[in-house]
Amino acid sequence: MKRDDFTSEQARWQAVESRDARADERFVFAVVTTGIFCRPSCRARRPLRDNVRFYPDAAGALAAGFRPCKRCQPDKLPPQQQKAMRIAAACRQMETSIAPLTLAELAQSAAMSPYHFHRLFKSVTGLTPKAWQQALRAQKLRKALRDGESVTGAIYASGYASGSAFYREADAALGMTPRQYLRGGESAPVDWTIVSCQLGLCLVAQSERGVCAILPGESRERLESELLTLFPHAQPSQDADFHQRVAQVVAFLDAPAGEWTLPLDIRGTAFQQQVWQALRAIPAGSTLSYSELAQKIGKPGAVRAVASACAANKLAVAIPCHRVVRGDGALSGYRWGVERKAALLAREAKIKKKER
């Protein structure tokens, strides 16, 4: 059923009969025998068709003298939007808090049990509250260091309770020591090599934490230049073990429907990591629109920011931003070219078809 189909009374009644949640923001229905109006998706027992009246919104039903259903609460925001707003409020609370907040404190502010808050937060953001705060602190730390703060000042400005608390998370926060970060990654070991694959050339780089860049391209010079803007002191690798792992990366690039097994060094803002984690949950052979991806992470209004996070991905295929398409299904906006995006999707679809 198309969105515009909810304009006719017949289509609206069909939506009510099937409890179609897609129609919830299109209209409400009222029952003359009870004096109550509901959302189309309400789980209450269905009335007789002759007793039903349709109104464009809750205000229209209220003006006609009907009362809102206590079960589906049609005069309030949709349940999913209410949940997303609670999580958004919790995120703002964490962003403005000087000290880390406990799960109990966050749950209390959201008027929920810690168990339900934790489950809802992860379902909306893709991260646990603890992981979200760690990513947020790492983001603040990187900004403070870039803005010229001393290491000690940056540690406390980003919300770490003590130096020892920071150094327990330093590797995850920066991928290197703070002083190395201040010097553009000097002495932080990042090895790289360029190999051939079905996408053309591909530069693969690895830090101590895992694969940190997978960059397809056409020119060795341009790939090396791109890597050095990300990791200024990266060095070509002669290590046999690294080249063995690179072979695994190439095998995955050539058959992306398999399972990624190598560790990744994923560096980005809290929001980018949230988007990238949602991308990794998209099954091979499937696609989402940018709008659907924004909905999936609980930020329906952040479509452009989601697109920017996809464009900032530097781990091609391992973080499958190629599985995001425009709302009309068209391919666009791929960092490594629309032709590569089409080839990857076609290859995944072919592999998925064979597996059936």
C-alpha positions as CSV (number, residue, x, y, z in Angstrom):
1,M,0.0,0.0,0.0
2,K,1.4,3.4,-0.9
3,R,1.4,6.3,1.4
4,D,-1.1,8.3,-0.7
5,D,-3.6,5.4,-0.6
6,F,-4.6,6.4,3.0
7,T,-6.6,9.3,1.6
8,S,-9.7,7.3,0.7
9,E,-12.1,5.9,3.3
10,Q,-11.9,2.4,1.9
11,A,-8.1,2.4,2.1
12,R,-8.3,3.9,5.7
13,W,-10.7,1.1,6.8
14,Q,-8.3,-1.5,5.3
15,A,-5.5,0.0,7.3
16,V,-7.6,-0.1,10.4
17,E,-8.6,-3.7,9.8
18,S,-4.9,-4.7,9.2
19,R,-3.6,-2.5,12.1
20,D,-1.2,-0.9,9.6
21,A,1.3,1.2,11.7
22,R,2.3,3.1,8.5
23,A,-1.1,4.8,8.7
24,D,-0.7,6.0,12.3
25,E,0.5,9.5,11.3
26,R,-2.0,9.8,8.4
27,F,-5.3,9.7,10.3
28,V,-7.2,8.6,13.4
29,F,-10.5,6.7,13.5
30,A,-13.3,7.3,16.0
31,V,-16.1,5.0,17.2
32,V,-19.4,6.6,17.7
33,T,-20.7,3.9,20.1
34,T,-17.9,4.4,22.5
35,G,-16.9,8.0,21.9
36,I,-13.2,7.0,21.7
37,F,-10.7,7.6,18.9
38,C,-7.6,5.5,18.1
39,R,-4.6,5.1,15.9
40,P,-5.0,2.7,13.0
41,S,-2.6,0.3,14.6
42,C,-4.4,0.1,18.0
43,R,-4.6,-3.4,19.3
44,A,-8.1,-3.0,20.8
45,R,-11.0,-5.0,19.3
46,R,-12.1,-3.7,16.0
47,P,-15.6,-1.9,15.8
48,L,-18.2,-2.3,13.2
49,R,-17.5,-0.3,10.0
50,D,-20.8,1.6,10.3
51,N,-19.7,3.0,13.7
52,V,-16.4,4.3,12.5
53,R,-15.6,7.9,11.5
54,F,-12.2,9.1,10.2
55,Y,-10.4,12.3,11.1
56,P,-7.1,13.7,9.7
57,D,-5.5,14.0,13.2
58,A,-6.2,13.9,16.9
59,A,-7.2,17.6,17.0
60,G,-10.0,16.9,14.6
61,A,-11.3,14.0,16.6
62,L,-11.1,16.0,19.8
63,A,-13.0,18.9,18.2
64,A,-15.8,16.4,17.3
65,G,-16.2,15.4,20.9
66,F,-14.3,12.1,21.0
67,R,-11.9,11.0,23.8
68,P,-8.4,9.6,23.1
69,C,-7.9,5.8,23.6
70,K,-5.8,5.1,26.8
71,R,-4.2,2.1,25.1
72,C,-2.7,3.6,21.9
73,Q,-2.7,7.3,23.1
74,P,-3.4,8.8,19.7
75,D,-3.2,12.3,21.1
76,K,0.5,11.8,21.9
77,L,3.6,11.2,19.9
78,P,4.0,7.7,18.3
79,P,5.5,5.2,20.8
80,Q,8.6,4.7,18.7
81,Q,9.2,8.5,18.5
82,Q,8.6,8.8,22.3
83,K,11.3,6.2,22.8
84,A,13.7,7.9,20.4
85,M,13.1,11.2,22.2
86,R,13.9,9.6,25.6
87,I,17.2,8.2,24.2
88,A,18.0,11.6,22.5
89,A,17.4,13.3,25.9
90,A,19.8,10.8,27.5
91,C,22.4,11.4,24.9
92,R,22.1,15.2,25.5
93,Q,22.4,14.5,29.2
94,M,25.7,12.6,28.7
95,E,27.0,15.3,26.3
96,T,26.5,18.0,28.9
97,S,27.6,16.0,32.0
98,I,31.1,16.7,33.2
99,A,31.5,13.3,34.8
100,P,30.4,9.9,33.4
101,L,26.9,8.9,34.3
102,T,25.9,5.5,35.6
103,L,23.3,3.3,34.0
104,A,21.1,3.8,37.1
105,E,21.3,7.6,36.8
106,L,20.4,7.6,33.1
107,A,17.6,5.1,33.6
108,Q,16.2,7.2,36.5
109,S,16.2,10.4,34.3
110,A,14.3,8.4,31.6
111,A,11.8,7.1,34.1
112,M,12.7,3.5,33.1
113,S,14.3,0.5,34.8
114,P,18.0,0.1,34.1
115,Y,17.3,-3.2,32.2
116,H,14.7,-1.6,29.8
117,F,16.7,1.6,29.4
118,H,19.9,-0.4,28.5
119,R,18.0,-2.5,26.0
120,L,16.2,0.5,24.4
121,F,19.3,2.6,24.2
122,K,21.2,-0.1,22.4
123,S,18.3,-0.8,20.0
124,V,18.1,2.9,19.1
125,T,21.8,3.8,18.9
126,G,23.5,0.6,18.2
127,L,25.8,1.2,21.2
128,T,25.5,0.5,25.0
129,P,25.3,3.7,27.2
130,K,28.9,2.9,28.4
131,A,30.2,2.5,24.8
132,W,28.4,5.8,23.8
133,Q,30.1,7.7,26.7
134,Q,33.5,6.2,25.8
135,A,33.1,7.3,22.2
136,L,31.9,10.7,23.3
137,R,34.9,11.2,25.6
138,A,37.3,10.1,22.8
139,Q,35.7,12.6,20.5
140,K,36.1,15.4,23.1
141,L,39.6,14.4,23.8
142,R,40.6,14.5,20.1
143,K,39.0,17.9,19.7
144,A,40.8,19.3,22.8
145,L,44.2,18.0,21.6
146,R,43.6,19.5,18.1
147,D,42.6,22.8,19.7
148,G,46.0,23.0,21.5
149,E,45.1,21.8,25.0
150,S,47.9,20.1,26.9
151,V,47.6,16.4,27.4
152,T,46.6,16.8,31.1
153,G,44.1,19.6,30.2
154,A,42.6,17.6,27.4
155,I,42.1,14.5,29.6
156,Y,40.1,16.4,32.2
157,A,38.3,18.6,29.7
158,S,37.0,15.5,27.9
159,G,35.5,14.0,31.1
160,Y,38.0,11.5,32.4
161,A,37.9,11.4,36.2
162,S,41.6,10.9,36.5
163,G,44.7,10.3,34.5
164,S,44.7,6.7,35.3
165,A,41.1,6.3,34.1
166,F,42.2,7.9,30.8
167,Y,45.2,5.7,30.3
168,R,43.2,2.6,30.7
169,E,41.2,3.7,27.6
170,A,43.9,5.7,25.8
171,D,44.5,3.1,23.1
172,A,40.8,2.8,22.3
173,A,40.3,6.5,22.4
174,L,43.2,7.6,20.1
175,G,44.7,4.4,18.7
176,M,48.0,5.8,20.1
177,T,49.4,7.8,23.0
178,P,48.2,11.4,23.4
179,R,51.7,12.8,22.6
180,Q,51.9,10.7,19.4
181,Y,48.4,12.0,18.4
182,L,49.6,15.6,19.0
183,R,52.6,14.9,16.6
184,G,50.3,13.6,13.9
185,G,50.6,9.9,14.8
186,E,54.4,10.0,15.0
187,S,55.8,6.6,16.0
188,A,52.3,5.0,16.1
189,P,52.9,1.9,14.0
190,V,50.7,1.8,10.9
191,D,51.8,-0.6,8.1
192,W,50.3,-0.6,4.6
193,T,50.6,-2.2,1.2
194,I,48.8,-1.9,-2.1
195,V,47.5,-5.0,-3.8
196,S,45.2,-5.9,-6.8
197,C,41.7,-7.1,-6.4
198,Q,38.5,-7.3,-8.5
199,L,37.8,-3.6,-7.5
200,G,41.1,-2.6,-9.1
201,L,44.0,-1.5,-6.8
202,C,43.4,-1.5,-3.0
203,L,45.5,-0.1,-0.2
204,V,45.2,-2.0,3.1
205,A,46.6,-0.5,6.3
206,Q,46.9,-2.0,9.8
207,S,47.6,-0.5,13.2
208,E,48.4,-2.4,16.4
209,R,44.6,-2.6,17.0
210,G,43.6,-4.0,13.6
211,V,42.8,-3.1,10.0
212,C,42.5,0.7,10.0
213,A,42.0,1.5,6.3
214,I,40.8,-0.3,3.1
215,L,41.0,2.1,0.2
216,P,40.2,1.0,-3.3
217,G,41.5,3.2,-6.2
218,E,43.1,3.3,-9.6
219,S,46.4,5.1,-8.8
220,R,49.1,3.9,-6.4
221,E,50.2,7.5,-5.9
222,R,46.7,8.8,-5.1
223,L,46.1,5.9,-2.7
224,E,49.4,6.5,-0.9
225,S,48.6,10.3,-0.7
226,E,45.2,9.6,0.7
227,L,46.5,7.3,3.4
228,L,49.2,9.8,4.5
229,T,46.5,12.4,5.1
230,L,44.9,9.9,7.5
231,F,48.1,8.5,9.0
232,P,51.0,10.9,8.3
233,H,53.8,8.5,9.5
234,A,52.5,5.2,8.1
235,Q,55.1,3.0,6.5
236,P,55.0,0.4,3.8
237,S,55.1,-3.1,5.3
238,Q,57.4,-6.0,4.6
239,D,55.9,-8.2,7.3
240,A,54.9,-11.7,6.1
241,D,52.1,-12.0,8.6
242,F,50.6,-8.7,7.6
243,H,50.6,-9.7,3.9
244,Q,48.8,-12.9,4.9
245,R,46.1,-10.8,6.6
246,V,46.0,-8.6,3.5
247,A,45.2,-11.7,1.5
248,Q,42.2,-12.3,3.8
249,V,41.0,-8.8,3.2
250,V,41.3,-9.2,-0.6
251,A,39.4,-12.5,-0.4
252,F,36.6,-10.7,1.5
253,L,36.5,-7.8,-1.1
254,D,36.2,-10.3,-3.9
255,A,33.4,-12.3,-2.1
256,P,31.8,-9.8,0.3
257,A,28.9,-12.1,1.3
258,G,31.2,-13.9,3.7
259,E,31.9,-13.1,7.3
260,W,34.5,-10.6,8.3
261,T,36.9,-12.2,10.9
262,L,39.8,-9.7,11.2
263,P,40.0,-7.1,14.0
264,L,39.2,-3.5,12.9
265,D,40.6,-0.3,14.2
266,I,37.5,1.9,13.8
267,R,38.2,5.6,14.6
268,G,35.4,8.2,14.4
269,T,33.0,10.3,16.3
270,A,30.3,8.8,18.5
271,F,27.7,9.5,15.7
272,Q,29.9,8.0,13.0
273,Q,30.5,4.9,15.0
274,Q,26.8,4.6,15.6
275,V,26.2,4.8,11.8
276,W,29.0,2.4,11.0
277,Q,27.8,-0.2,13.5
278,A,24.3,0.0,11.9
279,L,25.9,-0.5,8.4
280,R,27.6,-3.6,9.6
281,A,24.2,-5.0,10.6
282,I,22.9,-4.8,7.0
283,P,23.0,-8.3,5.5
284,A,24.9,-8.9,2.4
285,G,22.7,-8.7,-0.7
286,S,20.3,-6.2,1.1
287,T,20.2,-2.4,1.0
288,L,18.8,0.5,3.0
289,S,18.0,4.0,2.0
290,Y,19.8,6.9,3.8
291,S,16.4,7.7,5.3
292,E,15.9,4.2,6.5
293,L,19.3,4.1,8.0
294,A,18.6,7.4,9.9
295,Q,15.4,5.8,11.2
296,K,17.3,2.7,12.2
297,I,19.6,4.6,14.5
298,G,16.8,6.7,16.0
299,K,17.6,9.9,14.2
300,P,15.1,10.3,11.4
301,G,16.0,13.9,10.8
302,A,19.7,13.2,10.4
303,V,19.7,11.9,6.8
304,R,22.4,14.3,5.6
305,A,24.6,13.5,8.7
306,V,24.1,9.8,8.0
307,A,25.2,10.3,4.4
308,S,28.3,12.3,5.6
309,A,29.2,9.4,8.0
310,C,29.0,7.0,5.1
311,A,31.3,9.2,3.1
312,A,33.8,9.4,6.0
313,N,34.1,5.6,6.1
314,K,37.7,4.5,5.3
315,L,37.1,0.7,5.6
316,A,35.5,-0.2,2.3
317,V,33.3,-3.3,2.3
318,A,34.3,-4.2,5.9
319,I,32.0,-1.4,6.9
320,P,29.5,-1.8,4.0
321,C,28.4,1.7,3.2
322,H,27.9,0.4,-0.4
323,R,24.6,-1.1,0.9
324,V,23.0,2.3,1.3
325,V,21.1,3.7,-1.6
326,R,18.8,6.6,-2.4
327,G,15.2,6.5,-1.5
328,D,14.2,5.6,-5.1
329,G,16.8,2.8,-5.2
330,A,19.3,4.7,-7.3
331,L,23.0,4.4,-6.6
332,S,24.8,7.5,-5.5
333,G,27.3,9.0,-3.1
334,Y,29.9,6.2,-2.9
335,R,33.3,7.4,-1.8
336,W,35.0,5.0,-4.2
337,G,32.7,5.5,-7.2
338,V,29.2,4.4,-8.2
339,E,30.6,1.7,-10.6
340,R,32.3,0.0,-7.7
341,K,29.2,0.3,-5.6
342,A,27.1,-1.4,-8.4
343,A,29.7,-4.1,-8.9
344,L,29.7,-4.9,-5.1
345,L,25.9,-5.0,-4.9
346,A,25.7,-7.2,-8.0
347,R,28.3,-9.6,-6.7
348,E,26.5,-9.9,-3.3
349,A,23.2,-10.5,-5.0
350,K,24.7,-13.2,-7.1
351,I,26.3,-14.9,-4.1
352,K,23.0,-14.7,-2.2
353,K,21.1,-16.2,-5.1
354,K,23.5,-19.2,-5.2
355,E,23.1,-19.8,-1.4
356,R,19.3,-20.1,-1.7
